[in-house]
């Protein structure tokens, strides 16, 4: 048993570890994987045999979920990964990121002064894609990591690539989009509800659907209160496609690409984690285009007007196309870090491989991460750019700015960027279904390789960058460099200094990191994440990491209880950063039942839960929309 685990029964006080325990706990995690402890942790039900419940159905609440946590928790991610009765037999999705989209909503409704009622609903977002697979035995378009049929001949590969080029974007609305949820995304009003007629026509021609009938007869009102839903809900992924679902029924009703926001956002790649300014509500993201040189367009969508402005267009002779899942936002800057996950053939390898994973070049320590700091407010574009050691990441955590005595003396601003880093790309391979579900010895081949396990371990890093205020004008690219678009032909100066302040290893750091949302773009102290401790092929715990003291509190979860992303809901009027609750969907793998866990974010002890009574799919990300 590792020192980060309790007695396996759960329900006790949080398990406390300190910075002095980091090395021992990291080694314990490696030893657990080497011993094969993960084979005893049941998590298969969270990936397979999943159904939708259009509901809403009432959920039994035990314990004390605080009334001020009332609202709607939206979650999205993969659902089923297999389709039966296709022309090729059972079609199996290879990678978790390609599972067929499934969205969930938990409504927490006040029931008197000190109690709540809870309701659950879910809806598949890719019924049309599943129907296509059932009819033809394959999925159209591109994927994240679906392996191509090894028996497919050269001519067939060429023809499938050609079809990918010729497919109209508007015909890709059946694509599975399932990574992040964005309520009230600005600038998409013209696309709102544009799928209603297409979905209706498919429904009318596909009688006998296996989907459960929609039930809208349940009254979610209680004691004069009712769950308050957002005006719109958009779901995003790591390309430019976005899908809208009805806030109440979760039915897919709208589809758009980033070109709906601005005609120059024509590249095929973006990231699911658009950032929202906590003060103005403006939304920021980037659009990545392929070609002779990769081009990154950083843009902002105004919450007030819906207008989109391009803040910077970045193109450099040595800047590669890359797979990027997130970026940073601070009060003054948008910060794009291009990690060492370069896409081969100037990005065009995706067209040939028809997936992102097999298009990424092998990891190479000489391929540095390239950073670009973009001004948000004064139209200066890129104000600093620099390189750091080769690395990969899925999730940034937060970025904030401060000024100390050195900044005053040197006329600089200190920019701090927190991220969950990896030393290479091995983490992507852990998320193939055969590894997660322990099939065909794929799990032992990966987790039995100690070096690969090390590559899949998280590192919470904090970067400190001193940015020159009133930076000098960017320098021209040397004349010997290839011609570039005018907006990308300037090279910004490097920052005054770049330093990694700390690197917190697993399991004292984890994935799917969250913070108190009131501290977005401000200095934060606490980070909540789901962790690997070597007990499961998926996440096996929730951690609260104190970035000031490096102390960590682990939720004392029972063995076989697999948590999802922990969403922080702050207590109204709170002054302490950790005064709130965490909401996490947890699978009891022994009973194949899920529950919505409510943890005290200060103590990491359970306050209450909603017992769902059946399995809810493991998901990626969610958002709590308060009352």
N, C-alpha and C positions, 0 to 999 in steps of 0.2 A: 504494500500500500504506500502511495506517495504521501509526502508530508503536506501536500495541498488538498488532500481528501480527508473527509471525516470518516465515520464508521460505516458509511454506505447506507445508513437508515434515513439520514436527512432529518430536518426539523430542528437542528441545534443552532447554537450561535454561529456567526460567521467565523470562518477559519482565517486567522490573522497571520500574515507573513511579512517580512521586512526585506529591505535591500540586502541585508546580510545573508538572506536565504536564496537569493536569485540563482546563484550558480548551482547549488544543491538541488533546487526545484527543477531547474532546466535539465540537469543530468537525470533526475528521477523520471522526468517525462520521456527522455530518450530510452531509459531502461524499460519503462512500461511498454513502449512500442516494441523494443527488441524482444521482450518476453511474450509478446502476443496478447497482452491483457485486453486489447480492444476487441478481440474476437468474442468476448463474453458479454459485451454491452449491446442489447437489442435496439436497433434503430430502423429496421427495415420498413416498419409500418409508415414511417414519415415520408417514404419515397414511392411506395407501391400500393396498389389496390385502393386508391383514393377516390372519393366521391365528392360531389358538390351538394350543398344544402342551401337552396335558395331562400328558405326561411322568410323572415327571421324566426328562429326558434329560441325559446327561453332557456337560459343556462343556469344551473343551480350554483348559487354563490355560497361559499363557506368562508369563515373568518370575517375580517373587517376590511373591505375595500373602501377607501375614503370617498365621501360624497363629492369632494372637490375634484376627484379624478374622472368625473362624468364627462362623456363625450363619445366620439367614435374613433376607434382604432382601425385604420385600414392597413392591410398587409397584402403583399403580392410576392409571387415567386413561381417556381415550377409546380405543376401538379403531377398528373400521370406521365409516365415516360414510355409506356408500351401501348400499341394499337393492335388489336387482334383482328383476324379475318380480313387481312389485306391480300392482294395478289401474290405476295411473297411470304405469306404466313404471318407470324407475329413480327411487327416492326418494333424495333427497340432503339430508343434514343441512347446515344453513347455517353453524353456528358450532362451533368446536372444543370448547367447553364442553358441547355437546350430543351429542358422539360417543358411540356405544354402549359402555357400560362394559366394561373389560377389565382383569383383575388378574393380576399376575405375582409369582413368587417365585424368588429365587436362593438356593440352599443352598450355603454354603461350609463344607466338612467337613474337619477335619484329616486328613492322610495322612502319618503319621509325625511327626517332630519339627519339620520345617521346610518341609513342603509341604502343599498343600491340594488337594482335589478340589472341583469345582463342578458343580451341577446346576441345571437351569432347568425351570420349569413355568409354564403360564398358563391362564387360563380366562375365557371371556366371562361377564359378569354380567348380560347383558340379552338372552338368547336368546328369552325370552317376548315382550319388547318388539319384537324384530326380527320374530318370527313375526306379531305383531299388524300391524306395518307391511306385511309381505308380504301379509297377508290383506286389509287395508282400505285401504292406500295412504296412511295418515297415522299420526301418533303421538298417543295420547291424552294427557290431562293437560296440564300446563304445562311450558315449557322455559325455558332461559336466553335464547336468542336466535333460535329457529326462526321464520322469517318466515311470516306467514299468507299463504295463497293470495290474490293480488291480485284474482282472479276471484270470490272468495267473496262472495256477496251479504249484505246487512244481516241478513236473516232467518237465514241460515246462521250468521253470526257470533253472533247472539243465542242461537241454539240450542246452539252449541258452548260458549258461556259458561255457559249454564244447566246443561249436562251437567257442566261443571267444578265447579259448586256442588254438584251432586247426587251426584257420585262419592264413594263411601265410601272413607275413608282406607285401610282394610284391603284394598281392591281395587287400590290403587296399588303393590302390592308388585312388579309387573313393571317399575316405573320404573327408568331407568338412573341409578345412584348410583356416582360414580367419582372423588371428589376427594381424600380423605384416608383413611389407614388407622390404625385404633386397636386395638391388641392389648389383650385383657382389659379391655374397657370395663365399668366397674361398673354395677350397677343394672338390667341388662337380662336377668337370668337367666330371668325369666318368659317372655321372647320367644325365648329361645335355641332354635334348631332348629324353629321353628313353621312353616317353609316346606317341610319335607321331604315331607309328604304332597302338597302342591299341586304341587311340582316333579315328583314322581314321577308324578302323574296326567297332567300335561301331556306328560311324556316318553312314557308309554304310549300316548297318543293322537296322537303326532307321529312315527310311524315314518319312517325315511328321513332322519333329521336329517343335515346335512352336517358336524356336529361330529365331530372325531376321537375314536375310542374311548379311554376312560380306560385308562392303563397304570400299574398299581401294582406291576409286577414288578421294577422297578429297586430294588436295595438301596442306600440312601444311607449305610449304615454302612461305616466303613473304619477299620481299626486299633483297633477297640473304641469308636469314636466315632460319633455319629449326630447329625444336625441336630435341635436341640431346638426344638419349635414351641410357640407360645403356646396357652393353653386355648381362646381364642376370638379371632376377628378380625372387627371391625365396620368398615364403610366408610361414610363420611358425605359429605354435599354441603351446598349452601347453602339447605337447607330442613330441616324437622324429621324427615325420613325417614332411616332408617339400615338398612343391609342387612348381614347376617352371612354370611360365607363360611367354609367348612370350612378350618381352618388347613393341612390337608394337601392335599386335592384342589382347593381353591379354589371348590368348588361352592356356589352360593347356598343357604343353609339356614335363614336367619332374617330377620325384618323387624320393625321397630318404629318408632314415632314418639316424640317427646319426652314425649307424654302417658303413655307407659309408665313414665316416670321420676317424673312428678308431674302430677296432674290439671289444675293451673293452667297447664301449658305447652301451651296449646291454639292458639297462634298458628302460622301456616303457615311462617314464615321463621326461619332461624337461620344459623349459619355452620359451614362444614366443619371449621374449625380449633379444635375444643374444646381447651382448655389443661389440662395435667395437672401437678399439683404434684410436683416432683421428689423431695420428701421423703415425703409421705404417700400419693401416688398418687391423691389426690382429683382429680376431673375437673370443670372449670368451663366454662360456656357461657352463651349468652343465648337467649331465645325472644322473637320479635318478632310482635306482634299488630297487626292493622289495625283501623280504626274511626274514630270522630270524632276521636280523638287516638291517635297511635301509642303503643303500650305495649311497653316492653322489660323483661323479667324476667330478672335475673341469677341463676343458680343454681349450686349445687355438689352433686356426687354423691360421697358418701363411699366411698372404696375399701374401708374396713374393714367397713361395714355395708350398703352399697348404697342407703342412704337419701338422698333428694334434699331439699335445703333451698333455698328462695328467699331470696337475700341482699338483693335490692332489686327493687322494682317502680317503673319510671321512666316517668312520663307528664307532659308539659308542653304548654301551649297552642301553643307555637312549635316543638315537636319533631316532625320529620317521619319518616315511614317511609322507610327507606333500604336500599339493597343494601350489605351489609357482609360481608366475607369472613373477617375475623379480628379479634382484640382482644388486649389485653395482660394478663399475669399477673405480679405481683410478690409478694414475701413477705407483704406486708400488704394488698394491694389487688387488685381486679379493675378494669381500666380499659377502659371502652367509649368509643371515639371514633366518633361518627356522622358519616361523611364527606358530601361534597356530591354524593352520588349518590341524590337524593331520588326516591321513587316517587310518581308523580302520583296525584291523586284519593284522597288519604289511604291510598295503598297499593292501592286497589281497581282501579287501571288494569291490574294484572296479570291480573285476571279477564277484562277485555275484550281485551287484546292477546294473552293466553295465553303471554306470555313476559316475562321481567324486563327485558331490554335495551330494548325499545320502550316500556316503562312508565316508564323513568327520565326525569325532566325534563331539558331542556337544561341544560348546565353554566352556572352563574351565579356570578360571583365574590362576589356579595352573600350567597350562601348559605354561611354559615360552618360549619366543622366544630364540632360540639358534643361536649365531653368530660364524662364522668362517672366519678368515682373512688369505688369502692365498697369499704367495709370488709369484710375477709374473716373476721375472728375475733371481733368483739365485738357484732355485731348492730346496728351504727350505720347501715347502709344507705349512701346516698350522702353522702360527707363533703366532696366538693368538686366543682364543675362550672364550666366555663369554655368559651370559644370561641377558635378560631384561624382563620387565613385559609382560604378555600375550597381544597379539595384532594380528591384521591381516592387510595385505596390498595387493593391486594389483601392484602399481607402485612405484618403486624408482624414484628419480628425478636426482640425481647427487652425486658424491663423489669426494672430493679433499683433498689435503694434504698441511699442513703448519708447520712451526716450530716457536714457540715463545720462550721467555726467559726461561720459565719452561721446554720446550722441550730440550733446550740446556743444562740446568742444570742437567736434569735427563736422558739425552741421549735417548730421545723419539722423535717420529713423531706424530703430531696431525692429525688424520684422521677425516673428517667430512662427514656424510652421511645424505642426505635429502630424505624424503619419505612421501608419503601420507598414513597415518595410519587410522585404525578404531579400536574402542574399543572392537568389537566382529565381528561376521560373518554375521550380519543382512543385510549388503549391497548386498550380493549375492541374497537374496530373492526379492529385489526391481527390479531385472532384468528378472523376469519371464514375459512372454508376457501378461498374464492376469492382472498383476499389471501395466505394461507399457501402455497397451491398455484399461485399465479401464473396464475389463470384469468380470462379475459374482461377483461384489463387492470385488474382490481381492484387488483392490487399496485402498478401504476404510478400509479393514481389516488390511492392513499394515500401510498406512500413517495415519490412525486414531489412531494408538497406539503410544503414545508419547515416550515411552521407546524404541520402535523399531526404531522410527525416529532418536532418539539420536544415536543409534548404527550405523545408516547408514550415519551419518554426517562425513565429512572428517576432518582430522587433519594433517596439514603440520608440521612434526617434523624434527628437526635437531639433530643428535647424534654426540657427540664429544668423540672420543676414542684416548687415548694416547697409542701408540704402542711402546714397548721397541725395540730400535735398537739393532741389533745383539742379538736377543733373545736367552736365554739359550736353550739347547737341550730339546725337549719335553720329558715329563716324561712318563714312562711306565704305562699302565693301570694296576690297582691292580690285583694280581693273582686271586682274587676271582671273577673277572669279567669274563663273558663268552668269549670264544675264538673268536678272530676277525681276519679278513684278515691282513696280515703283514703291508700293507700300511696304515691301519686304526687303528693300535694298539698303537698309540702314542697320548698323550693328550698335546696340546700346553698350555703354560702358559697364564693366563688372562692378559689383558692389565693393564697398570698402573692406568688408570682411565677411567670411562665411565659416561657420563653425557648427559641428554637431555637439549639442550640449549634453545629451544623454542617449542611451540605447538600452531600453528595458526589454529583456528577453522573455520569451514564453516560459512558463505559463503566467508570468506576472503581467503580460500583455496578451491581447487576443484580437480576434477579428470582429467585423461588424461593429466598430466603435461608435459610441454615442456619448454626448455630454448634455448637461442641462441646456436646453435650447435658448434660454435667456442669456447665456454666456457666449453665444455665437459671435465671432469676430472680437471677443474680449478675452483677456487672460482667464483661462480656466485652470482649475486644480485637479478635478476628478474626471476620469475617463472610465466608462463602463463598456465591457466587451465580453464576448463569448470565447472560451478558451479551449485549447487542446491540452489535456494532461496525460495523454497516452492511454486513455481508458475506452475510447470509442473511435470509429473511423470518421465520425463527425464531431461537432463540438460537445464537450462534456461538462461544462460549467459556466458560471457567470462571475466575472471579477470586477471589482472596483479598485482602480489604480490611482493612488495619490501621487501626482507628479511632483509635489514639493518634497515629500518625505520618502517616496518610493515604497511606502507601506501598501499592502494589497489585502483586501477582504474578499474571500471567496464565499459565495452562497453555498450553504451546506445542503446540497441537493442529494436525494436518494440515488443509489446506483441505478442505472438504466433510464434516468430521466434526462432527456436531451433538450436543452433550451434553445430558443431562437433569439434574434436580436432583441436587446433590452431597450425599450423606448422610455425615455425620462419624461415624466409629467410633473412639473414644479407645483408646489403648494402655493396657492394664491397669497400674495403678500409676504412670501418668505424672504428672509435676508441672507440665510446661509445657502451656499451653492448646492449642497447635497440635501436640501430640505425638499423632498418630493418622493415619488414612487417610481419604480420600474415596472413596466408591463412586458411580459415575455410569454410567448406561446411555447409550452413545454409538452413533449411527448413522454408519457410513461410507457416505455417500450415493452414492459412485461405484461401490461394489460391492454396495449394498443389503444389507449385513450389519451386525448390531449386535454390540457387545461390552460387557461389564461392566468398566469402567475402574477401576483402583485407583491413586490418586495419593497421594504423600506430602503430608500436609496442611501440613507445615512448608515444604518446598521447592517444592511444586507440580510435581514431576517424577513421571513414571509409574514405578510399581513393578512392575506386572503387569496382566494382563487375562484375562478369560474370553471366548474367541472363540465366539460363539453359532452362527454359520453361517447365520443367516437374520435377517430384520428383526423387531425388537421395537418395538411401537408407542411413539411419544412419549407420555409420561405426565405426570401432575401431581406427585403426592407419594408418599413412601414412608417406611418405618421399618425400621431394622435391629434384629432381636431376637437378642441375643447368646447365646452358649453358657452 
